[in-house]
Amino acid sequence: MLCSLLVWLLTQATQPLEKSSYFAFVDRDFIFTVEVVRPGVPLLNFVSMTDQDVSLAARNVRLTVDNRRESARLLVVETGDVKQPMSVPSMPIHPRSSFGVRLEGDFGNARQLYGATIRLGGEELKLEPMTNIDFENLVLKINRLNLGSPDFSDDMRVLNLVKMGERSARR
């Protein structure tokens, strides 16, 4: 019995996820995560390791919910007053910075997503689905990044941050 349970767990761990509440993209320039924290409520967090501003438009954040792709309508920034969040259609991603926003859109009561993509400039970033444990481990590593570092590749090596997701030319 124990042996068959172990075999089942190992096969589940090696199978790609079809859907998830957690997604991430990691490369030398950016880290993006999407996490569904409550049904229909996704959070987007990012880290920029670049030396230039990039604009992030809400409509360029697309989540696959059930059988449809939904673009975010607004990026919701929490302010000091919980009852007064600020909603914006786009925002700058500043060099060597990190930030998080809530995505507002027609996401229904989705607890899990089938995919997440972000368009930045002429590129599309496809985030990779993750398990809860892998996501939590990634977040712990991201929180240890030094945004003042002269060489992020060294930080990524020390923290064992590996490339995740796909970057392609925008179609």
N, C-alpha and C positions, 0 to 999 in steps of 0.2 A: 504493500500500500504506500509506504513512504517513498519507495523507489519510483513508483508511477507518478506520484505527486511531484517529485523532484524533476522528472523528465518533462511533465506538463509545464512546470514553472520555467524551465530552461527554454522550451520551445516558444513560450509566450514572450520571453525576454528577447529572443532573437528575431521575432516577427516584427515587421514595420507596423507602426501604429496607423490605424485607419482614421481614427479621430481622437481628439484629446482636448483637454482644458488648458494645455500649456504648449507654447510654441517659442522657438528661438532662432535667431540668426546671429552668427558670430564670425567676423573676419577681422582683418588688420585695421579696417577703418571704422566699423560700426558694430555695435551689439544691440539687437532689438529683441524684446520679449513681449509676448502677448499671453495674458492669463485671464481666464474667465473666473471671476471671484464670486459671482452670484449668477443665477440664471439670467442670461441676456445682458450681463454687465462685464465687458472685457476691459482690461487695463493694458495700456501700451507703455513700456519703459524703454529708454534708449540710452546708450553711451556712445558719444562721438569721440573718436581718437584721431580725427582729422585736424588740419590747421586752417579750415575755412568754413564759413557759414553755409548751411544747406537748408532749403525750405521744405518743410513737411506739411503737405495739404491733407486734411482729413479724408477727402474723397480718394486719395491715393493709398489709403489703408483699406485693404479688402479682405473680408473674412468669408470663408465658405461655410454657410449655415445650411444644414440639410442638403438640398439639391440646388441651392442658389448662392451666387456670390453677392455679398452686400458691401457697399462702400460705407465707411463711416461718414456721417454728416458733419459732426463737430468733434473737436478735441476739448474735453472738459478739464480745466485746471482748477484744482482745489486751492482756495484762498484761506486766509486766516479764519474766516467765518464759514463754517460748514454749510450754512443755509444760503450762502452767496457764492457758489462756484462761478468761474468765468468760462464761457463757452466761446471758442474761436474756430474759424474755418481752416486756419493754417497757423503755423508757428515756425520760428527759426530754430534750427539745431545749431548751437554755437560750438566752436572748436573746443575740444577737450572738456566736454560737459556731459552731465547725465541728468535725466528728468523723467517724470512719469505723468501720464494723463489717462483719463477715462475716455473710452470711445463711445460716442453717442450715435446710434443708427438703428436700423430695423433688424435687430438681432433676435427678436422674439424672446422666448424663454430658454434659449439654447444654453445648455450646460457644457457642451463640448462642440468643437468645431472640426470641420473636415480639412481646413487649410487656412493659411494666412499669408498674404503678400503685401509688400510695401513698394511703391514706386518712388524713387528718388532721382530727380533729374532724368537722365536717359537710361536709367537702369531699373530693373525689377529685382527685388530681393524676396526669395521664397523662404519662409520660415519653416523649420523642421518641427514636427510634433514630438513631444516628450512625455515621459511618465512624470508623475508628481515628484518622486524621489530624485530623478535626474535633474528636474527643473530646480528643486531646492538646492541641490549641490552646485548647479551653475550659478544661481543667485548668490550663494556664499562666496564663490570665486569672484564674481563681478564686483561685489561689495569690497573686495580687497584690492581692486585695481587702483593704481596711483595715477590720477588724471594729470598730475604735474610731471610725470615721468618723461625723461628725454627720449626713451626708447620703449615703446609699448610692446615690441616683439619680445623683449627681455621679460617684461611683466607677464605676458601671455605664456611664455615658456615656464617661468617659475610657478605660475598658478595652474599650469597644465590646462589652459583654455585652448580647446581645439576648434577648428573651423566647423561651422554647422550651417546648414541651409545652402541655398544656391543663389548666385548672382548672375544675371544675364542682361543682355541688351534689351531695352524696352521695345515691345512690339507695337 
